[in-house]
Amino acid sequence: MAKQKKLLVFILTIGVFGILNTEMGVIGILPEIAEHFNVSVSAAGWLVSIFAIGVAVSGPTMPLMFSRFDRKKVMVFVLSVFVVANIVSIFTTSFTILLIARIIPALCHPIYCSLAFSVAADSVSKEEAPKAVANVFIGVSAGIVVGVPIVSFIAGVSNLQMAMAFFAIVNIAVLIATFLFVPSMPVKEKISYGTQLNVLKHSNTWLAIIIVVLINAAVYSVYSYLAEFLQTVTNVSPNITSLILFIYGAANIIGNILAGRLLIVKPVKTIVALPFLMGAVYILLFFAGQFTLPMALITLIWGILAGLAANINQYVVTTAASEAPDFANGLFLSACNIGTTIGAGVGGLFISELGTQYVVLVGILSLILTAVFIFLRNYHLRTAELVSK
């Protein structure tokens, strides 16, 4: 039984990797896509933006709609959509069709990811749930960080079609594994749509959503421009830039593993500490970012905290809306994408007005607001506990 549960979590982790790799992997091949379809790089960038918008829009609705169906069948359906979209992307010669082949799976993205978190949590005891979810988050980090250089490498040694085929191969493998090894998972207790939507009446749910938006804004306002920061402020070569970006990604995975333990043992202290620790890292980044070795060390610590932050985001939303886990995970995914969009947008404004180094200030301001809303959340939770006693 334990082996079966481990296999289930492993398949979910690779599944999330495939989904996130489809979303983020194109970042590494945007120049090749622009050349192949005869469009500008900024136009090719819509392949990333439109996917993120699709996830943000469908995050609260699609997991809710599919929450009453057998979870295995839903996962097989979503993976099939991704496989078909991946295959269309390989063979199409039309940029418009390529955009459509990005929009459709983007709408299904929150369904699979929210299910993956819910199923992983349900496969173990309530106390061990954060650890199981953290394992799935490794797939998220790997999809974002490892997928990009892999796809870029394949395009470099082969061609664009082979790079895009990598998305399809991963999703086909997960689809087959899901079909063969994931047991049927009918929903034992069907929660009505009204009951699930009721979580939006709770102030704690909205506080959790705001916290997630602010944490993601804090991370992505700076991370979105890390490559530019390294080249213009730290003044390092493209190879060193790639190495430091890889350090950030590997550190993310370490942060996921740590989160699985810390959110079981000391959840409140871990959540409270995050904005202060990340704020300290950003202050160091601002004053020592021009030095290569300190920058590498700062990025390592920052990456660990960012991995921890991703798990905290999921934890605060799902604990605030625990009676509707699939819907809560959809809200979490939507809030993440909104925070990422806001952070990257405001970060870009600060860079154009003040210079690249000052993008760190957006992160610090977001973290100050995060700390305020975390204290408000904790105050509400303590008040609710006293009332229940």
Disulfide bonds with the S-S distance in Angstrom:
none
